[in-house]
Amino acid sequence: GTDATADITMLTLDGSDAGAAIFNADVTIGDDLTLLSDASVLGFGTNTDVTLTHVHDTGLLLNRAMELQFRDSGLTIASSTDGQLDIDADAELEIVAPRLDVDSTSEITFTTPALSIDSGTTTKPLVVIKNSTNDATGSELRFVMDRGAATAAVNDVAGAITFYTDDASENNQAFGKIQTKATAVTSDSEAGEIAFSVATTAEGSL
């Protein structure tokens, strides 16, 4: 064909490859595009470095550690290694559902400086720790303070539970605390204590 005054190749039908069509520029389709073969592949890039492969009766497979991006490179879904799915957000990851069911056969780990559970419903949030095994041992709520080295000292605080509510001026204040600390840290001769504290006007704090 001719583009202005220059002769160009607009479309090549490759007879040596069963008539494969090679377009010179963009292709616009007015309606459906169907890839009829099982295991068909959509390739992206000059070297086809990103591909989407049809998995028969299952879905689509994104190749290797390539990622899906949303808005920019800070919001991605990818697999950085075999067996692991990574969902990354540079500001916030929001999951909204009437019910959220997370099934893990071994462990769930949160690495964060704070974990908040909030509800605007009376008598909520409710935290339930349930063991449904038919035996004589129930669940455990464990506080762990791990220095990461053999430097434990007397009066190290193993953990605490604090209770906050508003005062008459709507200041959220601590009104009670349960705290456990180590009083002796010699190996095989350890000892500890649990202290119950309440706020008083004279002390001004726990």
C-alpha positions as CSV (number, residue, x, y, z in Angstrom):
1,G,0.0,0.0,0.0
2,T,0.9,3.7,-0.1
3,D,1.2,6.0,2.9
4,A,1.0,9.5,1.5
5,T,3.7,9.2,-1.3
6,A,5.6,6.3,0.2
7,D,5.0,2.7,-0.6
8,I,4.9,0.6,2.6
9,T,4.1,-3.0,3.7
10,M,0.9,-2.8,5.7
11,L,0.2,-6.5,6.2
12,T,2.3,-9.6,5.6
13,L,0.7,-13.0,5.3
14,D,3.5,-15.5,5.9
15,G,2.9,-18.6,3.8
16,S,5.8,-20.4,5.4
17,D,4.0,-20.2,8.8
18,A,0.5,-21.4,7.8
19,G,-0.5,-17.9,6.7
20,A,0.4,-16.1,9.9
21,A,-0.6,-12.4,9.7
22,I,2.0,-9.7,10.6
23,F,0.6,-6.2,10.9
24,N,2.9,-3.2,10.4
25,A,1.0,-0.9,12.9
26,D,-1.9,-0.9,15.4
27,V,-4.8,-3.2,15.0
28,T,-8.3,-2.0,16.0
29,I,-11.1,-4.5,16.4
30,G,-14.7,-3.4,16.5
31,D,-16.0,-6.3,18.4
32,D,-14.9,-9.6,20.0
33,L,-11.4,-11.0,19.7
34,T,-11.2,-14.8,20.2
35,L,-8.1,-17.0,20.5
36,L,-9.5,-20.4,19.6
37,S,-6.5,-22.7,20.4
38,D,-5.8,-24.2,23.9
39,A,-2.6,-22.8,25.4
40,S,-2.8,-19.7,23.2
41,V,-0.4,-16.9,24.2
42,L,-0.7,-13.2,24.2
43,G,2.8,-11.7,24.1
44,F,3.8,-8.1,25.0
45,G,7.0,-6.2,24.3
46,T,9.7,-6.2,21.5
47,N,11.1,-9.4,22.9
48,T,7.8,-10.8,24.1
49,D,9.1,-10.6,27.7
50,V,5.6,-10.5,29.2
51,T,3.1,-13.2,28.2
52,L,-0.4,-14.3,29.2
53,T,-1.0,-17.9,28.5
54,H,-4.3,-19.7,28.3
55,V,-4.5,-22.6,30.7
56,H,-7.2,-25.0,29.4
57,D,-10.4,-25.0,31.5
58,T,-8.5,-23.1,34.3
59,G,-7.6,-19.5,33.5
60,L,-4.7,-17.2,32.4
61,L,-1.1,-17.6,33.4
62,L,1.2,-14.6,33.8
63,N,4.8,-15.6,33.1
64,R,7.6,-15.8,35.6
65,A,7.8,-13.0,38.2
66,M,6.0,-10.5,36.0
67,E,3.4,-8.3,37.8
68,L,0.1,-6.7,37.3
69,Q,0.2,-2.9,38.0
70,F,-2.6,-0.6,38.9
71,R,-2.3,3.2,38.4
72,D,1.6,3.0,38.9
73,S,4.4,0.6,39.9
74,G,3.5,1.1,43.6
75,L,0.4,-1.1,43.4
76,T,1.1,-4.6,42.1
77,I,0.1,-8.2,42.2
78,A,3.0,-10.6,41.4
79,S,4.8,-13.8,42.4
80,S,8.4,-13.1,43.5
81,T,9.1,-16.8,44.0
82,D,7.4,-20.2,43.3
83,G,4.6,-20.8,45.8
84,Q,4.3,-17.2,46.9
85,L,1.8,-14.5,45.9
86,D,2.7,-10.9,46.6
87,I,0.2,-8.1,46.9
88,D,1.9,-4.7,47.4
89,A,0.5,-1.3,48.0
90,D,2.6,1.8,48.6
91,A,-0.2,3.5,50.8
92,E,-3.1,1.2,51.7
93,L,-4.5,-2.2,51.0
94,E,-8.3,-2.3,51.5
95,I,-10.4,-5.4,51.6
96,V,-14.1,-4.9,52.1
97,A,-16.5,-7.8,52.6
98,P,-19.3,-8.8,55.0
99,R,-17.2,-11.8,56.0
100,L,-13.4,-12.4,55.5
101,D,-12.3,-16.0,55.7
102,V,-8.5,-16.6,55.9
103,D,-7.4,-20.3,55.9
104,S,-3.8,-21.1,56.8
105,T,-2.5,-24.6,57.6
106,S,0.5,-23.5,59.6
107,E,0.8,-19.8,60.6
108,I,-0.3,-16.2,59.9
109,T,2.3,-13.5,60.6
110,F,1.7,-9.7,60.8
111,T,4.9,-7.6,60.8
112,T,3.6,-4.2,61.9
113,P,4.1,-1.7,64.8
114,A,0.4,-1.6,65.5
115,L,-2.7,-3.8,64.9
116,S,-6.1,-2.2,65.5
117,I,-9.5,-3.8,65.5
118,D,-12.3,-1.2,65.3
119,S,-16.1,-1.5,65.4
120,G,-19.0,1.0,65.8
121,T,-21.4,-1.7,67.1
122,T,-22.2,-1.9,70.8
123,T,-20.4,-4.7,72.7
124,K,-18.0,-5.1,69.7
125,P,-15.3,-5.9,68.7
126,L,-15.5,-9.4,70.0
127,V,-12.3,-11.5,69.8
128,V,-12.8,-15.2,70.0
129,I,-9.9,-17.7,70.3
130,K,-11.4,-21.1,69.7
131,N,-9.8,-24.6,69.8
132,S,-12.1,-27.3,68.2
133,T,-9.8,-30.3,68.8
134,N,-11.4,-33.1,70.8
135,D,-8.8,-33.2,73.6
136,A,-8.1,-31.7,77.0
137,T,-5.9,-28.8,76.0
138,G,-7.4,-25.4,75.1
139,S,-6.2,-22.3,73.2
140,E,-3.3,-20.0,74.3
141,L,-2.8,-16.2,74.1
142,R,0.9,-15.7,74.3
143,F,3.0,-12.5,74.8
144,V,6.6,-12.9,73.7
145,M,9.4,-10.4,74.4
146,D,12.5,-11.7,72.5
147,R,15.7,-9.5,72.7
148,G,17.4,-11.6,70.1
149,A,20.5,-12.1,72.3
150,A,21.4,-13.4,75.7
151,T,20.9,-10.0,77.4
152,A,17.8,-10.6,79.5
153,A,17.7,-8.4,82.6
154,V,15.7,-8.3,85.8
155,N,12.4,-6.4,85.5
156,D,12.2,-7.0,81.7
157,V,8.4,-6.7,80.9
158,A,7.2,-9.8,79.1
159,G,3.9,-8.1,78.2
160,A,1.0,-6.0,79.3
161,I,-2.8,-5.6,78.8
162,T,-4.0,-2.0,79.3
163,F,-7.6,-0.8,79.5
164,Y,-8.6,2.7,78.1
165,T,-11.8,4.7,78.1
166,D,-12.8,8.4,78.0
167,D,-12.9,10.6,81.0
168,A,-15.5,13.4,81.5
169,S,-13.6,15.7,79.1
170,E,-13.5,13.0,76.4
171,N,-9.8,12.4,76.9
172,N,-9.0,8.7,76.3
173,Q,-7.1,7.6,79.3
174,A,-5.6,4.4,80.8
175,F,-7.7,3.1,83.7
176,G,-6.2,-0.3,84.3
177,K,-3.3,-2.5,83.4
178,I,-2.1,-6.1,83.9
179,Q,1.6,-6.5,83.5
180,T,4.1,-9.4,83.7
181,K,7.8,-9.0,84.3
182,A,10.8,-11.1,85.0
183,T,12.1,-10.8,88.6
184,A,14.9,-13.4,88.2
185,V,16.5,-14.4,84.8
186,T,19.1,-16.9,85.8
187,S,18.7,-20.0,83.6
188,D,16.8,-22.8,85.4
189,S,16.1,-20.4,88.3
190,E,13.7,-18.0,86.6
191,A,10.9,-16.1,88.4
192,G,8.3,-13.6,87.5
193,E,5.4,-11.5,88.8
194,I,2.1,-10.2,87.6
195,A,1.0,-6.7,88.7
196,F,-2.5,-5.3,88.5
197,S,-2.7,-1.5,88.4
198,V,-5.6,0.9,88.3
199,A,-5.6,4.7,87.7
200,T,-6.0,6.9,90.8
201,T,-6.5,10.6,91.1
202,A,-3.6,10.9,93.5
203,E,-1.1,9.2,91.2
204,G,-2.5,10.6,88.0
205,S,-1.5,7.5,86.0
206,L,-1.1,3.8,86.2
